[in-house]
Amino acid sequence: MEFDNPLSVLRQQEKWAKFPFLSANIYQKSTGERLFKTLGVV
């Protein structure tokens, strides 16, 4: 996956979304922590 916008834009879109964002391989560079949950139940 490629991003055209910075992660701050993705975080804002997450706030607007009416569904959870999931990702197993997007990390916050400064902390090494995952940016989103890795799994969820639908």
Backbone atoms as SQL, in Angstrom:
CREATE TABLE atoms (id INTEGER PRIMARY KEY, chain TEXT, resi INTEGER, resn TEXT, atom TEXT, x REAL, y REAL, z REAL);
INSERT INTO atoms VALUES
  (1, 'A', 1, 'MET', 'N', 0.842, -1.173, 0.000),
  (2, 'A', 1, 'MET', 'CA', 0.000, 0.000, 0.000),
  (3, 'A', 1, 'MET', 'C', 0.887, 1.235, 0.000),
  (4, 'A', 2, 'GLU', 'N', 0.533, 2.194, -0.810),
  (5, 'A', 2, 'GLU', 'CA', 1.254, 3.457, -0.840),
  (6, 'A', 2, 'GLU', 'C', 0.339, 4.556, -0.323),
  (7, 'A', 3, 'PHE', 'N', 0.929, 5.547, 0.302),
  (8, 'A', 3, 'PHE', 'CA', 0.162, 6.665, 0.840),
  (9, 'A', 3, 'PHE', 'C', 0.511, 7.942, 0.096),
  (10, 'A', 4, 'ASP', 'N', -0.513, 8.646, -0.347),
  (11, 'A', 4, 'ASP', 'CA', -0.304, 9.932, -1.003),
  (12, 'A', 4, 'ASP', 'C', -0.283, 11.070, 0.008),
  (13, 'A', 5, 'ASN', 'N', -0.823, 10.819, 1.195),
  (14, 'A', 5, 'ASN', 'CA', -0.910, 11.834, 2.241),
  (15, 'A', 5, 'ASN', 'C', -0.161, 11.361, 3.482),
  (16, 'A', 6, 'PRO', 'N', 0.195, 12.294, 4.367),
  (17, 'A', 6, 'PRO', 'CA', 0.875, 11.880, 5.601),
  (18, 'A', 6, 'PRO', 'C', -0.060, 11.099, 6.523),
  (19, 'A', 7, 'LEU', 'N', 0.517, 10.414, 7.492),
  (20, 'A', 7, 'LEU', 'CA', -0.286, 9.621, 8.421),
  (21, 'A', 7, 'LEU', 'C', -1.258, 10.479, 9.225),
  (22, 'A', 8, 'SER', 'N', -0.967, 11.763, 9.403),
  (23, 'A', 8, 'SER', 'CA', -1.901, 12.640, 10.122),
  (24, 'A', 8, 'SER', 'C', -3.238, 12.726, 9.387),
  (25, 'A', 9, 'VAL', 'N', -3.211, 12.693, 8.066),
  (26, 'A', 9, 'VAL', 'CA', -4.443, 12.706, 7.267),
  (27, 'A', 9, 'VAL', 'C', -5.184, 11.386, 7.457),
  (28, 'A', 10, 'LEU', 'N', -4.464, 10.286, 7.468),
  (29, 'A', 10, 'LEU', 'CA', -5.074, 8.980, 7.683),
  (30, 'A', 10, 'LEU', 'C', -5.725, 8.915, 9.061),
  (31, 'A', 11, 'ARG', 'N', -5.081, 9.491, 10.067),
  (32, 'A', 11, 'ARG', 'CA', -5.656, 9.534, 11.419),
  (33, 'A', 11, 'ARG', 'C', -6.952, 10.343, 11.435),
  (34, 'A', 12, 'GLN', 'N', -6.990, 11.461, 10.708),
  (35, 'A', 12, 'GLN', 'CA', -8.213, 12.272, 10.644),
  (36, 'A', 12, 'GLN', 'C', -9.320, 11.497, 9.942),
  (37, 'A', 13, 'GLN', 'N', -8.993, 10.792, 8.884),
  (38, 'A', 13, 'GLN', 'CA', -9.982, 9.980, 8.179),
  (39, 'A', 13, 'GLN', 'C', -10.514, 8.873, 9.079),
  (40, 'A', 14, 'GLU', 'N', -9.663, 8.338, 9.933),
  (41, 'A', 14, 'GLU', 'CA', -10.098, 7.312, 10.889),
  (42, 'A', 14, 'GLU', 'C', -11.160, 7.879, 11.828),
  (43, 'A', 15, 'LYS', 'N', -11.004, 9.125, 12.256),
  (44, 'A', 15, 'LYS', 'CA', -11.993, 9.767, 13.137),
  (45, 'A', 15, 'LYS', 'C', -13.330, 9.944, 12.424),
  (46, 'A', 16, 'TRP', 'N', -13.299, 10.255, 11.139),
  (47, 'A', 16, 'TRP', 'CA', -14.529, 10.475, 10.369),
  (48, 'A', 16, 'TRP', 'C', -15.240, 9.174, 10.023),
  (49, 'A', 17, 'ALA', 'N', -14.492, 8.095, 9.910),
  (50, 'A', 17, 'ALA', 'CA', -15.052, 6.816, 9.456),
  (51, 'A', 17, 'ALA', 'C', -16.033, 6.244, 10.474),
  (52, 'A', 18, 'LYS', 'N', -17.019, 5.544, 9.969),
  (53, 'A', 18, 'LYS', 'CA', -17.998, 4.880, 10.818),
  (54, 'A', 18, 'LYS', 'C', -17.688, 3.380, 10.916),
  (55, 'A', 19, 'PHE', 'N', -16.429, 3.044, 10.745),
  (56, 'A', 19, 'PHE', 'CA', -15.966, 1.662, 10.819),
  (57, 'A', 19, 'PHE', 'C', -14.526, 1.686, 11.335),
  (58, 'A', 20, 'PRO', 'N', -14.083, 0.596, 11.941),
  (59, 'A', 20, 'PRO', 'CA', -12.707, 0.567, 12.459),
  (60, 'A', 20, 'PRO', 'C', -11.680, 0.391, 11.338),
  (61, 'A', 21, 'PHE', 'N', -10.539, 1.011, 11.493),
  (62, 'A', 21, 'PHE', 'CA', -9.423, 0.813, 10.580),
  (63, 'A', 21, 'PHE', 'C', -8.596, -0.354, 11.114),
  (64, 'A', 22, 'LEU', 'N', -8.216, -1.247, 10.236),
  (65, 'A', 22, 'LEU', 'CA', -7.387, -2.393, 10.598),
  (66, 'A', 22, 'LEU', 'C', -6.149, -2.424, 9.712),
  (67, 'A', 23, 'SER', 'N', -5.030, -2.795, 10.290),
  (68, 'A', 23, 'SER', 'CA', -3.809, -2.956, 9.506),
  (69, 'A', 23, 'SER', 'C', -2.783, -3.719, 10.330),
  (70, 'A', 24, 'ALA', 'N', -2.130, -4.664, 9.707),
  (71, 'A', 24, 'ALA', 'CA', -1.117, -5.453, 10.409),
  (72, 'A', 24, 'ALA', 'C', 0.296, -4.939, 10.163),
  (73, 'A', 25, 'ASN', 'N', 0.458, -3.980, 9.250),
  (74, 'A', 25, 'ASN', 'CA', 1.831, -3.614, 8.890),
  (75, 'A', 25, 'ASN', 'C', 2.072, -2.110, 8.747),
  (76, 'A', 26, 'ILE', 'N', 1.297, -1.288, 9.439),
  (77, 'A', 26, 'ILE', 'CA', 1.566, 0.154, 9.452),
  (78, 'A', 26, 'ILE', 'C', 1.993, 0.513, 10.869),
  (79, 'A', 27, 'TYR', 'N', 3.206, 1.030, 10.996),
  (80, 'A', 27, 'TYR', 'CA', 3.775, 1.334, 12.306),
  (81, 'A', 27, 'TYR', 'C', 4.065, 2.821, 12.442),
  (82, 'A', 28, 'GLN', 'N', 3.968, 3.317, 13.674),
  (83, 'A', 28, 'GLN', 'CA', 4.392, 4.676, 13.988),
  (84, 'A', 28, 'GLN', 'C', 5.916, 4.642, 14.060),
  (85, 'A', 29, 'LYS', 'N', 6.559, 5.391, 13.198),
  (86, 'A', 29, 'LYS', 'CA', 8.017, 5.325, 13.087),
  (87, 'A', 29, 'LYS', 'C', 8.715, 5.705, 14.398),
  (88, 'A', 30, 'SER', 'N', 8.206, 6.702, 15.092),
  (89, 'A', 30, 'SER', 'CA', 8.880, 7.185, 16.302),
  (90, 'A', 30, 'SER', 'C', 8.786, 6.222, 17.481),
  (91, 'A', 31, 'THR', 'N', 7.731, 5.394, 17.522),
  (92, 'A', 31, 'THR', 'CA', 7.532, 4.500, 18.671),
  (93, 'A', 31, 'THR', 'C', 7.654, 3.025, 18.315),
  (94, 'A', 32, 'GLY', 'N', 7.517, 2.693, 17.041),
  (95, 'A', 32, 'GLY', 'CA', 7.532, 1.298, 16.624),
  (96, 'A', 32, 'GLY', 'C', 6.221, 0.573, 16.876),
  (97, 'A', 33, 'GLU', 'N', 5.209, 1.291, 17.375),
  (98, 'A', 33, 'GLU', 'CA', 3.911, 0.678, 17.654),
  (99, 'A', 33, 'GLU', 'C', 3.036, 0.681, 16.406),
  (100, 'A', 34, 'ARG', 'N', 2.162, -0.320, 16.328),
  (101, 'A', 34, 'ARG', 'CA', 1.221, -0.381, 15.204),
  (102, 'A', 34, 'ARG', 'C', 0.276, 0.812, 15.278),
  (103, 'A', 35, 'LEU', 'N', -0.084, 1.332, 14.116),
  (104, 'A', 35, 'LEU', 'CA', -0.943, 2.500, 14.062),
  (105, 'A', 35, 'LEU', 'C', -2.406, 2.139, 14.290),
  (106, 'A', 36, 'PHE', 'N', -2.809, 0.940, 13.857),
  (107, 'A', 36, 'PHE', 'CA', -4.199, 0.505, 13.983),
  (108, 'A', 36, 'PHE', 'C', -4.251, -0.895, 14.570),
  (109, 'A', 37, 'LYS', 'N', -5.439, -1.308, 14.978),
  (110, 'A', 37, 'LYS', 'CA', -5.634, -2.673, 15.456),
  (111, 'A', 37, 'LYS', 'C', -5.354, -3.641, 14.308),
  (112, 'A', 38, 'THR', 'N', -4.932, -4.843, 14.667),
  (113, 'A', 38, 'THR', 'CA', -4.576, -5.828, 13.644),
  (114, 'A', 38, 'THR', 'C', -5.727, -6.745, 13.271),
  (115, 'A', 39, 'LEU', 'N', -6.754, -6.809, 14.098),
  (116, 'A', 39, 'LEU', 'CA', -7.891, -7.675, 13.785),
  (117, 'A', 39, 'LEU', 'C', -9.143, -7.150, 14.460),
  (118, 'A', 40, 'GLY', 'N', -10.273, -7.648, 14.001),
  (119, 'A', 40, 'GLY', 'CA', -11.553, -7.255, 14.567),
  (120, 'A', 40, 'GLY', 'C', -12.616, -8.271, 14.209),
  (121, 'A', 41, 'VAL', 'N', -13.726, -8.222, 14.911),
  (122, 'A', 41, 'VAL', 'CA', -14.844, -9.123, 14.660),
  (123, 'A', 41, 'VAL', 'C', -15.960, -8.327, 14.003),
  (124, 'A', 42, 'VAL', 'N', -16.472, -8.865, 12.900),
  (125, 'A', 42, 'VAL', 'CA', -17.547, -8.185, 12.166),
  (126, 'A', 42, 'VAL', 'C', -18.857, -8.857, 12.484);
